[in-house]
Amino acid sequence: MTLLIILISFINIFLFKNNPKKLVFYLLILFPYFGILQFYLMPLTSIYAIFYDFIFCIPIYCGFFFNNKAKQSFELNKISLFIIFYFLFNTVYLFTPGNPYPLFGRLIGFKVTMFYIYFVFIGYYILETKDDFKKIINILSIGSIIPCTFVILQYFIALNYGHSNAFFLVSDLIDPSLITQGLTQFNLGSLKVFRLNGTFSFSTQLANYILFLYVPVITSLYLNNSKKLIILNKFALVLLFISSLLCGSRSMILFVPIILILYMYFKLNYKTFWLSSLFITIITTIFYSFNLLYFDNFFSEYYILFDGYSSNLNKGWIDFIYNNFWGNGLGTATPELRFLFGIDPEVYHMAKRIVNERYYFKILYETGFLGLILFIIFAVKLVSYPMILLKKNITSEYRSFAALTSSFTIFIFFISSLKGFSIDLFPTSFMKYLIIGMTIKIIFLCKKQSKKII
C-alpha cells in the first residue's frame, strides 16, 4: 500500500504538472474525509497518517513550484524571504547536540513545523479571478454540509444507541476513549454532550475543522446571488452552529464566541460594534439571571474552562524559560514522536509534559527563546496581511473574508496556542496558510486597480 500511495503521488505529479490548481480544488473537496481513510489505511501502511501529503500536497507543491508564471507581489516577496530565514533557523535545530531522537524523528519534527508553510504560495497562486474566490469559498462552505450533518447524526446515535455505536464508519463497536483522547462525555446543563470525531481521526481535528469553517461559511453569505447557493450556505451556517455545540469539544463554548467577537470588531464600525456588544450583553444577562436555556449552567462551564486554561498557563513558566533558553532540538516536544517511539505520556519527562497544553512552550522547548521570538514575529507578520486588507477599498465579501481571516488567525496564533496545539493539527496545519496566501493575493489585486477590487 505504501508503494501504491507513492505511485499515485508520481502519477498526480505527471497528470497535474500543468494544472496543479485543479488538484488544489480536489484537496479542498476531499480533505474533510481523510480521517476516515486513515483508519482503513492504518493496518496497510506506515504512512497512513500523512497519505494525503503524498497524494495531494507534494504534487501540488511540485506543480506550482515548477510551473508558476504568475506575477509575484511585493508582499509575497517579503514573506518569501522571511520563510527562507525561518526555514534555515529551524534547519540548524535539526542538529542540536543531546537530542535523543534519531535524524528520522528530528525530520518529523521539522516536517510538522515547516511543511505546510508553502500553502501561503498555493493560496496566492490559486486565486486568479473573483470566480476563483467564489469557487473556493463555496467549496469549503457547501462542502461542510455533509461533515456537519454526520456530526449531528453521530450525536443522536450516541444519545439513543450508545456512544460506542456512534463511530460506525470506523468499526461496529469501539471504545470511545480511543478516539476521544480519554474524555468521552460531559454535561452542559441538562444537555449531555459526547466527544465525537465526525469524519476525522479524532475529536480535536474535528474541533479545528469546525472553528475554521466560520471563515468560509460566513463569507459565503456575502458572496452569492443565486437563491439556491444562498439557501445552501445558510443551511451550512445552521448546521455549523449545531455541530459546534454537539461535537463534544468543551473549548467550543470558549473559542467560538472569541472568534465571533473578533469578527464583529473587525467587520463593524466602532459605534455599531459597541452598540451590538451592549445589546448582546443585556440579552445574555437576562438569560443568565433567569437561567433561560440553562445559560447559568453554560456560564458555569465557561468559567471553569477559562479559569482552568488561564491558571494552566501560569505554572512555572519563568523556570521553564530559564531551563530551556537555548532549546533542545526539533522533535523533542513534538507530540507525534511520543507515540511513534512508544513513549508513555504518563511517564513523559516533566519538562516535556508541560508543553502538552501550550504551543508556545513547545516552540521554546525545541528551538529556545530565540525560536519563540522568531515564531511570534512570523505570526505577527502573517496576521498583519488581513489587517492590511481591511484598510483597502474592498467589496463586502472581501471585507467579510478579511475580518474572518483576521479573527481566525489571531485566534490560532495568539489565543489557541496559549492552550493547545491547534496550529499544527490537521486541517488547520495547511488551511491557515492557504487563506493568508489568498489575502496577500487580494492585496496585490487591490494595488493593481484603484476601484473596488475585481
HELIX and SHEET records of a PDB file:
HELIX    1   1 THR A    2  LEU A   15  1                                  14    
HELIX    2   2 PRO A   20  LEU A   30  1                                  11    
HELIX    3   3 PHE A   31  TYR A   33  5                                   3    
HELIX    4   4 PHE A   34  LEU A   41  1                                   8    
HELIX    5   5 TYR A   48  ILE A   50  5                                   3    
HELIX    6   6 PHE A   51  TYR A   52  1                                   2    
HELIX    7   7 ASP A   53  CYS A   57  3                                   5    
HELIX    8   8 ILE A   58  ASN A   67  1                                  10    
HELIX    9   9 PHE A   74  VAL A   92  1                                  19    
HELIX   10  10 TYR A   93  PHE A   95  5                                   3    
HELIX   11  11 LEU A  103  MET A  114  1                                  12    
HELIX   12  12 PHE A  115  TYR A  118  5                                   4    
HELIX   13  13 PHE A  119  ILE A  126  1                                   8    
HELIX   14  14 LYS A  130  ILE A  142  1                                  13    
HELIX   15  15 ILE A  145  TYR A  161  1                                  17    
HELIX   16  16 HIS A  163  PHE A  167  5                                   5    
HELIX   17  17 PRO A  176  LEU A  178  5                                   3    
HELIX   18  18 SER A  203  SER A  220  1                                  18    
HELIX   19  19 LYS A  227  LEU A  246  1                                  20    
HELIX   20  20 MET A  252  LYS A  267  1                                  16    
HELIX   21  21 TYR A  270  SER A  289  1                                  20    
HELIX   22  22 LEU A  292  TYR A  294  5                                   3    
HELIX   23  23 PHE A  295  LEU A  313  1                                  19    
HELIX   24  24 TRP A  317  ASN A  323  1                                   7    
HELIX   25  25 PRO A  335  LEU A  340  1                                   6    
HELIX   26  26 PRO A  345  VAL A  347  5                                   3    
HELIX   27  27 MET A  350  ARG A  353  1                                   4    
HELIX   28  28 TYR A  359  LEU A  390  1                                  32    
HELIX   29  29 SER A  396  ILE A  410  1                                  15    
HELIX   30  30 PHE A  411  ILE A  415  3                                   5    
HELIX   31  31 SER A  416  LEU A  418  5                                   3    
HELIX   32  32 THR A  428  LYS A  448  1                                  21    
SHEET    1   A 2 GLN A 185  LEU A 188  0                                        
SHEET    2   A 2 LEU A 191  PHE A 194 -1                                        
END                                                                             
